[in-house]
């Protein structure tokens, strides 16, 4: 079991799941990589501090140890000393959204023009991940399958990538085969409770009506729902 949670295997899993143009920011290291082509990533940003400088060396060795190459020829070094965490977060979000706009289907169609609201959330099984303290945790793996309007290709996306491209509104709704759940804002929850309306429920792991497993981002949400017409 231990061989499944080595740093090499974890990095290989992450890299193999990256789409061309996909962004990877290893947690807490101040580094940003983009996948450019098969088994090749480019380091595009590094925070200007000793920890990130050391992590850059370690990550290059780790990535190359699994047979991938790293391009560090055009690294943008970011001075975060005088930037607030909120400003840095906004900068990162703008960079991620700009990168997301460049993603394309194999036929050349931009993913941004897909009918992203029709993405199908798919449970891909479970995987053991290493925690910062050296322990392990079993986590669920999900993807969102979107369909190209030009060539009909079905493209699985990482949930975070899907959220970047589809926007917050798409993440506040969730379609099962029979229902469409819609997350409620606080004011709407209060109004429905005060009006004694009954079309409100707090979601858990499974759909309370049909038993479908629900993705993690909707669990714990207070939602209303609408019934969908079954497709022929």
C-alpha positions, 0 to 999 in steps of 0.5 A, a space after each residue: 500500500 505504501 508504494 501507492 503514496 510515494 511523492 513520485 507516484 503522487 506527482 505522476 498522478 497529478 501530471 497525468 491528469 493535467 490537460 494541455 494548458 492546465 495550471 498546477 500550483 503545489 500547495 504552499 510552495 509559491 510555484 505555478 506550473 503549466 502543462 505545455 505538451 506531453 510530459 513537459 511542464 513550464 514553470 511560469 511563476 515563483 514567489 520571491 522567498 527562500 522557501 519557494 527557491 528551495 522548493 523549485 529545486 526539489 520540484 524540478 528533481 521530483 518531476 524529472 525523476 518521473 520522466 517529465 521535463 521542466 522549462 524554467 527559461 521564462 519564470 516570473 518571480 513575484 515579490 509578495 512582501 508588500 502584497 496582502 493575502 487578498 491581493 495575492 489571491 486576486 492575482 492568482 485567480 486572474 492568472 488562472 482564469 486567463 489560462 483557462 480561456 486558452 483551453 481547447 478541444 482537440 478539434 480546436 474549439 475553445 472550451 469556453 464556448 461549450 455548454 458548460 452548464 450541462 457538464 456531467 459530474 462523474 465519480 472516478 473512484 477513490 485514491 490515497 493521498 499523503 497528508 502534510 504530517 506524513 499520514 494518508 487519507 482516502 479521497 474521492 476523485 471526481 471529474 466533470 464531463 463536457 461535450 464539444 458542440 463541434 465534434 461531440 468529443 466528451 472531455 473530462 475536466 478537473 472540478 476546479 478547472 471546471 469551476 474556473 471556466 464555468 463560473 460560480 453560477 454553474 457551481 451553485 447548481 447540480 443536475 442529477 438525471 431527474 432533478 436540478 438542485 439550486 443552492 439558496 442564498 441566506 435571504 432566500 432560506 429565511 424567506 422560505 422558512 418564514 413562509 413555511 415552504 417545503 421545497 428546501 433541503 440540506 444535501 448530504 452524500 446522496 440525493 435524498 429522493 433517488 439515492 445518487 451519490 452527490 459530488 463534495 461541493 454540493 454536500 452541506 448546501 441548502 437547496 431547492 430543486 426542480 424536476 427534470 423531464 426524463 430524456 427519451 
